[in-house]
């Protein structure tokens, strides 16, 4: 009995010594991390490390590619407007009037597989996921649905936003003006909610097709006022505004259809081509003026290049009614 107890004690000492030599297994959630210490997370591939926690570094390497989240298909929006390019594109097509909530990333998949592991990891990696998302909204109603679905604590991490909108043309009958007022009010609410839900936006792109009459390129016009809500954003670095209208593309020469202009004189054709290039550049310059206004420039500084182009560069082309007020007398 004494010998057996001695062997048992020796075996216990041997196994206890082996367990002490073994390294303790460290699980993923035991690694330091989970707290966002700055507005922007760690920048992969650079020396600007703002979140030294190991888990945050892993999240930043997982979500290091841009993702375009399109809230509507190609059938909506402005055809002439450019759309962002990314390695991953997610298109959400929910019928209008549907009460089903939008699910931005569904059940994960290749985009956000880490997002559905468990509740703690999902909560921690949201900031890194939404920092890479480029939200493309082609319709105000879908933007409102996205605002209702995504929590404010989550949407505040979004950095890139692109909006497409076409204004409601003036109706011929007076009793139909209520539809235009409703349409304009919904667009203004969309811009205001975007400012409230996305306070940390760094890049903004707006493609706006203007159908209002009379059509004037002036910063005091009613259709420009909703865009000026974005002046309240403090982290904006890049702003792009592109203006489209019937005046921009009415004088375009279609070389494939010779019947439209083959009977015209060469001077008239050259005039049409000059009008087309001038109208396109003037629209782009006015969009740049709105972008400067959003970034905090005064009216005179924002419109400087626009007025100079009309009076100095394009003074010889046929004057259009929408910018005749800016012609130097």
C-alpha positions as CSV (number, residue, x, y, z in Angstrom):
1,X,0.0,0.0,0.0
2,X,2.9,2.4,0.8
3,X,4.5,1.6,-2.5
4,X,1.3,2.1,-4.5
5,X,0.7,5.5,-2.8
6,X,4.3,6.5,-3.7
7,X,3.7,5.6,-7.4
8,X,0.5,7.6,-7.4
9,X,2.2,10.7,-5.9
10,X,5.0,10.4,-8.5
11,X,2.5,10.2,-11.4
12,X,0.6,13.2,-10.1
13,X,3.8,15.2,-9.8
14,X,4.7,14.2,-13.3
15,X,1.4,15.3,-14.9
16,X,1.3,18.5,-12.9
17,X,4.8,19.4,-14.1
18,X,3.7,18.6,-17.7
19,X,0.7,20.9,-17.4
20,X,2.8,23.7,-16.1
21,X,5.2,23.4,-19.1
22,X,2.3,23.6,-21.5
23,X,1.4,27.1,-22.8
24,X,-2.1,28.3,-22.0
25,X,-4.4,28.5,-25.0
26,X,-5.5,32.1,-25.8
27,X,-8.8,32.4,-27.5
28,X,-9.7,35.2,-29.9
29,X,-11.9,37.1,-27.6
30,X,-9.2,37.1,-24.9
31,X,-7.0,39.2,-27.1
32,X,-6.9,42.9,-26.3
33,X,-9.2,45.0,-28.4
34,X,-12.8,46.0,-29.0
35,X,-12.6,49.7,-28.2
36,X,-12.5,52.4,-30.9
37,X,-10.1,55.0,-29.7
38,X,-10.5,57.4,-32.6
39,X,-12.9,58.5,-35.2
40,X,-11.1,56.6,-37.9
41,X,-9.8,53.0,-37.2
42,X,-6.4,51.7,-38.0
43,X,-5.1,52.4,-41.5
44,X,-3.9,49.2,-43.1
45,X,-0.6,49.4,-44.9
46,X,0.4,52.7,-43.3
47,X,2.2,53.9,-40.2
48,X,-0.8,55.7,-38.8
49,X,-1.8,53.2,-36.1
50,X,-4.6,54.7,-34.0
51,X,-5.9,51.4,-32.5
52,X,-3.0,49.2,-31.3
53,X,-5.3,46.5,-29.9
54,X,-4.7,43.2,-31.7
55,X,-8.4,42.4,-32.3
56,X,-8.9,45.8,-34.0
57,X,-5.9,45.2,-36.2
58,X,-7.4,41.8,-37.3
59,X,-10.7,43.5,-38.0
60,X,-9.0,46.2,-40.1
61,X,-7.2,43.5,-42.2
62,X,-10.5,41.6,-42.7
63,X,-12.4,44.7,-43.9
64,X,-9.7,46.4,-46.0
65,X,-11.6,46.5,-49.3
66,X,-14.3,49.0,-50.4
67,X,-17.9,47.8,-50.6
68,X,-20.6,49.5,-52.7
69,X,-24.0,49.2,-51.0
70,X,-26.5,50.2,-53.8
71,X,-30.0,50.8,-52.4
72,X,-31.6,50.5,-55.8
73,X,-30.9,48.9,-59.2
74,X,-29.8,50.5,-62.4
75,X,-33.4,51.3,-63.4
76,X,-33.4,54.2,-60.9
77,X,-31.2,57.2,-60.6
78,X,-29.6,59.4,-63.3
79,X,-28.3,57.5,-66.3
80,X,-25.6,60.0,-67.1
81,X,-24.2,60.0,-63.6
82,X,-21.2,57.9,-62.7
83,X,-21.3,55.3,-59.9
84,X,-18.5,54.3,-57.6
85,X,-16.4,51.3,-58.4
86,X,-15.4,48.7,-55.8
87,X,-14.4,45.0,-55.6
88,X,-17.7,44.1,-54.0
89,X,-21.1,45.4,-55.0
90,X,-24.3,44.7,-53.0
91,X,-27.6,45.7,-54.6
92,X,-30.7,45.9,-52.5
93,X,-34.0,46.0,-54.5
94,X,-37.0,46.3,-52.2
95,X,-40.3,47.1,-53.8
96,X,-41.8,50.5,-53.0
97,X,-44.4,50.1,-50.3
98,X,-43.0,46.9,-48.9
99,X,-43.0,46.8,-45.1
100,X,-40.1,44.4,-44.9
101,X,-37.0,46.0,-43.4
102,X,-33.9,46.3,-45.5
103,X,-31.0,44.0,-44.6
104,X,-27.8,45.7,-45.7
105,X,-25.6,42.6,-45.4
106,X,-28.1,39.7,-45.2
107,X,-26.6,36.7,-43.6
108,X,-23.0,37.6,-44.1
109,X,-21.6,35.7,-47.0
110,X,-18.2,36.6,-48.4
111,X,-18.5,40.3,-47.4
112,X,-19.1,40.0,-43.7
113,X,-18.6,36.4,-42.6
114,X,-17.0,37.6,-39.4
115,X,-20.0,39.8,-38.8
116,X,-22.2,36.8,-37.9
117,X,-19.9,34.9,-35.6
118,X,-21.4,36.1,-32.4
119,X,-22.9,39.2,-30.8
120,X,-19.6,40.6,-29.3
121,X,-17.6,40.3,-32.5
122,X,-20.5,41.7,-34.5
123,X,-20.6,44.7,-32.2
124,X,-16.9,45.3,-32.4
125,X,-16.3,45.0,-36.1
126,X,-19.2,47.2,-37.2
127,X,-17.0,50.3,-37.2
128,X,-14.4,48.7,-39.5
129,X,-17.1,47.3,-41.8
130,X,-19.0,50.5,-42.3
131,X,-15.8,52.5,-42.8
132,X,-15.3,50.6,-46.1
133,X,-18.9,50.9,-47.2
134,X,-19.8,53.4,-50.0
135,X,-23.5,54.0,-49.6
136,X,-25.2,54.7,-53.0
137,X,-28.8,55.9,-52.7
138,X,-30.7,56.3,-55.9
139,X,-34.1,57.2,-54.3
140,X,-35.2,59.2,-51.3
141,X,-37.6,56.5,-50.1
142,X,-34.9,53.8,-50.0
143,X,-32.7,56.2,-48.1
144,X,-35.4,56.6,-45.5
145,X,-35.8,52.9,-45.2
146,X,-32.0,52.5,-44.6
147,X,-32.1,55.1,-41.9
148,X,-35.0,53.3,-40.1
149,X,-33.2,49.9,-40.4
150,X,-29.6,50.7,-39.3
151,X,-29.1,51.9,-35.8
152,X,-27.7,55.4,-35.2
153,X,-24.8,53.9,-33.2
154,X,-23.9,51.8,-36.3
155,X,-24.5,54.3,-39.1
156,X,-22.2,56.9,-37.4
157,X,-19.2,54.9,-38.6
158,X,-20.1,55.4,-42.3
159,X,-17.6,57.5,-44.2
160,X,-18.6,57.6,-47.8
161,X,-22.0,58.6,-49.2
162,X,-23.3,59.1,-52.8
163,X,-26.8,60.4,-53.5
164,X,-28.8,60.5,-56.8
165,X,-31.9,62.7,-57.0
166,X,-34.1,64.1,-59.7
167,X,-36.3,67.1,-58.8
168,X,-40.0,67.1,-59.5
169,X,-40.8,69.3,-62.5
170,X,-43.4,72.1,-62.1
171,X,-46.8,70.6,-62.9
172,X,-49.1,72.3,-65.4
173,X,-52.2,72.2,-63.2
174,X,-52.2,74.0,-59.9
175,X,-53.9,71.2,-58.0
176,X,-51.0,68.9,-58.8
177,X,-48.5,71.2,-57.0
178,X,-49.0,69.2,-53.8
179,X,-47.1,66.3,-55.4
180,X,-44.1,68.5,-56.1
181,X,-44.2,69.9,-52.5
182,X,-44.3,66.3,-51.1
183,X,-41.4,65.2,-53.3
184,X,-39.3,68.2,-52.4
185,X,-40.1,67.8,-48.7
186,X,-39.0,64.1,-48.8
187,X,-35.7,65.1,-50.4
188,X,-35.1,67.8,-47.8
189,X,-35.8,65.3,-45.0
190,X,-33.5,62.8,-46.6
191,X,-30.6,65.3,-46.6
192,X,-31.3,66.3,-43.0
193,X,-31.5,62.7,-41.8
194,X,-28.2,61.9,-43.6
195,X,-26.5,64.7,-41.7
196,X,-27.9,63.5,-38.4
197,X,-27.2,59.8,-39.0
198,X,-23.8,60.1,-40.7
199,X,-21.9,62.8,-38.6
200,X,-18.5,61.4,-39.5
201,X,-18.7,61.5,-43.3
202,X,-15.4,62.3,-45.0
203,X,-16.5,62.1,-48.7
204,X,-19.8,63.1,-50.3
205,X,-20.9,62.9,-53.9
206,X,-24.3,64.2,-55.1
207,X,-25.7,63.8,-58.6
208,X,-28.7,66.1,-59.0
209,X,-30.9,66.3,-62.1
210,X,-32.8,69.6,-62.0
211,X,-36.3,69.8,-63.6
212,X,-37.5,73.0,-62.0
213,X,-38.6,76.0,-64.0
214,X,-37.6,78.7,-64.3
215,X,-34.1,77.1,-64.3
216,X,-31.4,79.4,-62.8
217,X,-27.9,78.6,-61.6
218,X,-27.9,80.5,-58.4
219,X,-26.9,79.5,-54.9
220,X,-30.2,81.0,-53.6
221,X,-32.4,78.7,-55.6
222,X,-34.8,76.6,-53.7
223,X,-33.6,73.3,-55.1
224,X,-30.1,74.0,-53.8
225,X,-31.1,74.6,-50.1
226,X,-31.3,70.9,-49.1
227,X,-27.7,70.4,-50.2
228,X,-26.5,73.1,-47.9
229,X,-27.6,71.0,-44.9
230,X,-24.3,69.1,-45.3
231,X,-22.4,72.3,-44.2
232,X,-22.9,71.1,-40.7
233,X,-20.6,68.1,-41.1
234,X,-17.3,68.8,-39.6
235,X,-15.2,65.8,-41.0
236,X,-15.9,66.4,-44.7
237,X,-12.8,66.3,-46.8
238,X,-13.9,65.8,-50.3
239,X,-17.3,66.9,-51.8
240,X,-18.4,66.4,-55.4
241,X,-21.6,67.8,-56.9
242,X,-22.7,67.1,-60.5
243,X,-25.6,69.0,-61.9
244,X,-27.7,67.6,-64.8
245,X,-30.6,69.2,-66.7
246,X,-32.2,69.3,-70.1
247,X,-30.0,72.3,-70.9
248,X,-26.9,70.3,-70.4
249,X,-27.6,67.7,-73.1
250,X,-30.1,69.6,-75.5
251,X,-27.4,70.8,-77.9
252,X,-25.4,67.6,-78.1
253,X,-24.4,66.5,-81.6
254,X,-25.2,62.8,-82.3
255,X,-22.6,61.8,-85.0
256,X,-24.4,58.5,-85.6
257,X,-27.6,60.3,-86.7
258,X,-26.6,62.5,-89.7
259,X,-30.2,63.4,-90.5
260,X,-30.4,65.6,-87.5
261,X,-27.8,68.1,-88.7
262,X,-26.5,67.2,-92.2
263,X,-28.5,70.0,-93.7
264,X,-27.1,72.7,-91.4
265,X,-24.2,74.9,-92.4
266,X,-20.7,74.2,-90.9
267,X,-20.9,77.4,-88.9
268,X,-24.2,76.3,-87.3
269,X,-22.7,72.9,-86.5
270,X,-19.7,74.4,-84.9
271,X,-21.9,76.7,-82.9
272,X,-23.9,73.7,-81.6
273,X,-20.8,71.9,-80.6
274,X,-19.4,75.0,-78.8
275,X,-22.8,75.4,-77.0
276,X,-22.7,71.8,-75.9
277,X,-19.1,71.9,-74.5
278,X,-19.9,75.3,-72.8
279,X,-23.1,74.0,-71.2
280,X,-21.4,70.9,-69.9
281,X,-18.5,72.8,-68.4
282,X,-20.7,75.5,-66.9
283,X,-22.9,72.8,-65.2
284,X,-19.7,71.2,-63.8
285,X,-18.4,74.5,-62.6
286,X,-21.6,75.3,-60.8
287,X,-21.6,71.9,-59.2
288,X,-18.1,72.7,-58.0
289,X,-19.4,76.0,-56.6
290,X,-22.0,74.1,-54.6
291,X,-19.3,71.8,-53.3
292,X,-17.2,74.7,-52.2
293,X,-20.2,76.2,-50.5
294,X,-20.8,73.0,-48.5
295,X,-17.1,73.0,-47.5
296,X,-17.6,76.5,-46.0
297,X,-16.6,78.9,-48.8
298,X,-18.4,82.2,-49.1
299,X,-20.7,82.8,-52.1
300,X,-18.3,85.0,-54.0
301,X,-15.3,82.6,-53.5
302,X,-17.4,79.6,-54.5
303,X,-18.8,81.2,-57.7
304,X,-15.5,82.8,-58.8
305,X,-14.5,80.2,-61.4
306,X,-18.1,79.8,-62.6
307,X,-18.6,83.5,-63.3
308,X,-15.1,83.8,-64.8
309,X,-15.9,81.0,-67.3
310,X,-19.1,82.7,-68.5
311,X,-17.5,86.1,-68.9
312,X,-14.0,85.1,-70.2
313,X,-14.1,81.7,-71.8
314,X,-17.6,81.1,-73.1
315,X,-18.7,84.7,-73.8
316,X,-18.8,84.0,-77.6
317,X,-21.2,81.1,-77.5
318,X,-25.0,81.4,-77.7
319,X,-26.2,82.7,-74.3
320,X,-28.5,80.4,-72.5
321,X,-31.4,81.7,-70.4
322,X,-30.3,79.9,-67.3
323,X,-27.0,81.8,-66.9
324,X,-27.8,85.1,-68.7
325,X,-28.0,86.8,-65.3
326,X,-24.2,86.3,-64.8
327,X,-23.2,87.9,-68.1
328,X,-21.0,91.0,-67.6
329,X,-22.8,94.1,-68.8
